[in-house]
Amino acid sequence: MTTNSTRRACLGTWPTPVERAPRLAVALGLDPDDLWIKRDDLTGLGGGGNKIRKLEWTVGAAVADGADTLVTTGSPQSNHARLTAAAGTRLGFDVVLVFPGEAGASQSGNLALDGLLGARIAWAGDVDDIGLAAVADTVVTQLRASGASPALIPFGGSSGIGAHGYVLCGQELRKQVPDLDTVVVALGSGGTMAGLVAALGPEKVLGVDTGALANPLHAVARFASEAAHSSITADQLHARFDMVGSGYGNLTEPVAAALSLIARTEGVILDPVYTGRALAGLVAAVEDGTITSGRTTVFLHTGGLPGLFGHRHTVERAQNSLRCFPLPADDQTSRQDPTESV
């Protein structure tokens, strides 16, 4: 499954499909053949999503180094944490997830799957990103003292090593959509966009910032340069920063509209933090002329569906949008229990 030369673990199902999205394209004002969706939500393991491509390399390195425990950080609804837990289960690792906050403060969504997958949670309390990383280091030290061999997987799975997974995705896209002009992707911890930039070039990748990092393009440039073995600078990259709204975890009106639009045109479900923002950015890019008709655009669906069920405002909004179909009053008789007339 993994060798020291490749340092890659086989965790997903490749290549993921690409699908035309003609009804969504027309709704956006594009031509029907202009828009495709790359289905990286269908990567297979643990509910799917883009993190599996990165974990094949970061966990592969842990296997090659003789580790027996995976440690990583994230939020309680982290897709990366969920899939680290799934990867650990698949490959026989123990897994410790380091989250901010206290036990019981967050429920459902990815956190429920973390429990189902058998991960242990280290609750770090009220900490910032630096404090969370410090707690993760403490966990690693404790594990070593107990005789374990832990591997610390980077936040979001994003690193020069992890970006190799999206170099391979970029190579898939070159074969699947040879006339690709632009791929639109959520920009979080930077590794997904970095791999695509390394494979396709900065001019073909549009990142839509989610607010996960203060300066995400610096991370993208660093990871892309490592993956491409060449210098890529932040000013070469293309990104939108207008979809963050009031903060990383907060639902905005453009994102809510994007979630509804793709669901009702293509039957595809997005999440409110990553893919919903990415589609809202694509909508805005069409509106301002950054993306135009007659050019081939791919929307990269990076997964994250379980996180939707941990996002209270999105769930409430979706439930409130349910419409009732009124049955005629005399139809009540046809729906009575047939034993009542016996």
Secondary structure, DSSP 8 states (H G I E B T S, - for coil): ---TTT-----S-SS--EEE-HHHHHHHTS-TTSEEEEETT---GGG--THHHHHHHHHHHHHHTT--EEEEE--TT-HHHHHHHHHHHHHT-EEEEEESB-TTSS-STHHHHHHHTT-EEEE-BS--HHHHHHHHHHHHHHHHHTT--EEE--GGG-STTTTHHHHHHHHHHHHH-TTEEEEEEEESSSHHHHHHHHHH-GGGEEEEE-SSSSSHHHHHHHHHHHHHTS---GGG-EEE-SS-TT-TT---HHHHHHHHHHHHHH-----TTTHHHHHHHHHHHHHTTSS-TTSEEEEEE---HHHHTT-HHHHHHHHHT-------GGGGGGGS-GGGG-
